[in-house]
């Protein structure tokens, strides 16, 4: 019979970090720890195990398990007391003896790279907004980057690798490090998997990003890209972590520039290797696409519209501003759900498809430079032109403020004018035999397409 057996251990072990006690019980002995309340914040000196023998022998079973857990907890107590006798920083030299990857050197060398990347990220954040991150926070970030792997060579983490970061936080506090540094040492491992919590402090966020970026660039630089069945360095999880941390914290980082800078440093250190930048860019775009569809629940065609289909302009834009690609995708989904997209879709999509027949640069927004009113044949062309002139300041304001609602409202206002251009008594033949008239009309359509491209490639959107 399966029977729940209650055992007890000495209350002296409650002085150990709770994570040590529960790891001993759950991971190593398959015991259930017992907490004082449902909040599970305070242990009491009992455990529960499941026996499958004679229930009458439960007391004997409990006694045997008590001896086992006492020995295990005594080991943990010894490791803990030994580890905290030395400050956390004193463990750094030992990281030289721990290999990160045979071609990439030691964990101590990796820590040096993490420190440099953390500095690059903080530089970006300060350039974006000087008030976003304080000089004190930058100091704390550099300190946390230095110490983030130090606990790997402690006795406790050697015995219980799953406590890396957890013990680093405990030992940092015991060593007199600041709360920000201690918390970041733990947080930089977050998320540890899908659905896990994310770092909530700027210190933990920056160090976590730096650690993952170093791993990705270094492993990609060696040509060890993940395959469908193999990802031994958990590179997909690392890239997902970078995107999710950035989105959750709304960090205005330029991922494209970070990848270029880190890849350049890698090639400088390993001149016999090729730059992994192109593979990394493609990899991150795949991760962004997957996260938008699977976690943000964005329709596939709307994801195509914000990332572009073989469109370098949109791909670069997504990597330069990871927050913007998320916001545009979410906004597109919202206007599809509330019916607003249907009001502008037909006109903008038709314009985008026809504009491909022309050669107007996709970044051009100003009608006065690419459209010649002298070639107008009908009043609808002048009306279209005038509407585009009025559209320019609205679109630029929308672009600068990243207020895409303004853009959609402006497109709604111009829709009747464009419909008249296409259909009705005053409609025109876009592909006119006269090359000047044809080019003029294609440029009108190209300008409308370009204004819409501030939000998305409407040519990639499928009609609802």
Buried (B, 14 or more C-beta within 10 A) or exposed (E): EEBEBBBBBEEEBBEBBBBBBBBBBEEBBEBBBBBEEEEEEEBEBBBBBEBEEEEEEBEEBBEBBBEBBBEBBBBBBEBBEEBBEEBBBEBBEBBEEEEBBEEBBBBBBBBBBBBBBBBBBBEBBBEEEEEBBEEEBBBBBBBBBBBBBBBBBBBBBBBBEEBBBBBBBBBBBBBEBBEBBBBBBBBBBBBEEEEEEBBEBBBBBBBBBBBBBBBBBBBBBBEBBBEEEEBEBBBBBBBBBBBBBBBBBEBBBBBBEBBBBBBEBBBEBBEEBEBBBEBBBEBBBEBBBBBBBEBEEBBEBBBBBBBBEEBEEBBBBBBBBBBBBBBBBBBBBEBBEEEBBEEBBBBBBBBBEBBEBBEBEBEEBEBEEBBEEEBBBBEBBEBBBEBBBEBBEBBBEBBEEBEBEBBBBBBEBBBEBBBBBBEEEEEBEBEBEEEEBBBBBBBBBBBBBBBBBBBBBBBBBEEE
